[in-house]
Amino acid sequence: MENTGEDDIFFYWITSSDKWQMWMWKCVEDNFSWHSVQEGEQVKGPHGSQRYLVVNNSNQPSLVQAATWEKHYRRKLPRAPLSN
Protein backbone atom coordinates (compact mmCIF):
# COMPACT_ATOMS: atom_id res chain seq x y z
CA MET A 1 0.00 0.00 0.00
CA GLU A 2 1.48 3.32 -1.05
CA ASN A 3 2.57 5.71 1.73
CA THR A 4 1.87 3.12 4.43
CA GLY A 5 4.64 2.45 6.93
CA GLU A 6 5.16 -0.27 9.47
CA ASP A 7 3.02 0.24 12.59
CA ASP A 8 0.67 2.72 10.88
CA ILE A 9 -2.82 2.54 12.37
CA PHE A 10 -6.12 2.47 10.49
CA PHE A 11 -9.01 3.43 12.77
CA TYR A 12 -12.67 3.17 11.78
CA TRP A 13 -15.21 4.76 14.15
CA ILE A 14 -18.99 4.34 13.78
CA THR A 15 -20.49 7.18 15.79
CA SER A 16 -24.09 5.93 15.53
CA SER A 17 -23.20 2.73 17.40
CA ASP A 18 -20.20 3.97 19.46
CA LYS A 19 -18.12 1.08 18.08
CA TRP A 20 -14.80 0.93 16.25
CA GLN A 21 -12.27 -1.24 14.49
CA MET A 22 -8.52 -0.70 14.57
CA TRP A 23 -5.78 -2.27 12.45
CA MET A 24 -2.00 -1.93 12.36
CA TRP A 25 0.22 -2.38 9.29
CA LYS A 26 2.69 -5.11 10.31
CA CYS A 27 5.27 -7.38 8.73
CA VAL A 28 4.70 -11.07 9.46
CA GLU A 29 6.89 -13.68 7.74
CA ASP A 30 8.25 -11.05 5.32
CA ASN A 31 4.75 -9.97 4.23
CA PHE A 32 3.09 -6.69 5.17
CA SER A 33 -0.64 -6.66 5.88
CA TRP A 34 -3.25 -5.12 8.18
CA HIS A 35 -3.64 -6.87 11.55
CA SER A 36 -6.51 -6.30 13.97
CA VAL A 37 -5.41 -4.61 17.22
CA GLN A 38 -7.30 -3.83 20.41
CA GLU A 39 -7.24 -1.09 22.98
CA GLY A 40 -4.62 -1.86 25.62
CA GLU A 41 -2.34 -3.76 23.24
CA GLN A 42 1.37 -3.10 23.76
CA VAL A 43 3.20 -1.78 20.71
CA LYS A 44 6.61 -0.28 20.02
CA GLY A 45 6.62 3.48 20.20
CA PRO A 46 9.28 5.96 19.06
CA HIS A 47 12.83 4.68 19.40
CA GLY A 48 11.60 1.18 20.31
CA SER A 49 9.99 2.15 23.62
CA GLN A 50 6.92 0.23 24.82
CA ARG A 51 3.58 2.02 24.50
CA TYR A 52 -0.05 1.09 24.97
CA LEU A 53 -2.64 1.58 22.24
CA VAL A 54 -5.70 3.47 23.51
CA VAL A 55 -8.73 5.35 22.21
CA ASN A 56 -8.58 8.78 23.82
CA ASN A 57 -11.45 11.04 24.91
CA SER A 58 -11.53 12.57 21.42
CA ASN A 59 -12.19 9.10 19.94
CA GLN A 60 -8.76 8.97 18.33
CA PRO A 61 -6.18 6.18 18.56
CA SER A 62 -3.16 7.14 20.61
CA LEU A 63 0.03 5.57 21.97
CA VAL A 64 0.65 6.26 25.66
CA GLN A 65 3.44 5.41 28.08
CA ALA A 66 2.96 2.81 30.83
CA ALA A 67 2.42 5.44 33.55
CA THR A 68 -0.40 7.07 31.56
CA TRP A 69 -1.90 3.67 30.79
CA GLU A 70 -1.92 2.77 34.48
CA LYS A 71 -3.30 6.11 35.65
CA HIS A 72 -5.97 6.85 33.01
CA TYR A 73 -6.83 3.81 30.91
CA ARG A 74 -6.19 0.45 32.57
CA ARG A 75 -9.33 0.41 34.71
CA LYS A 76 -11.51 2.13 32.11
CA LEU A 77 -13.83 -0.23 30.31
CA PRO A 78 -12.84 -0.21 26.64
CA ARG A 79 -15.43 0.96 24.16
CA ALA A 80 -16.87 -1.94 22.29
CA PRO A 81 -14.97 -2.81 19.14
CA LEU A 82 -16.79 -4.21 16.16
CA SER A 83 -16.34 -7.92 15.67
CA ASN A 84 -13.38 -8.54 13.38
Buried (B, 14 or more C-beta within 10 A) or exposed (E): EEEEEEBEBBBEBEEEEEBBBBBBBBEEEEEEEBEEBEBBEEBEBEEEEEBBBBBEEEEEBBBBEEEBBEEEBEEEEEEEBEEE
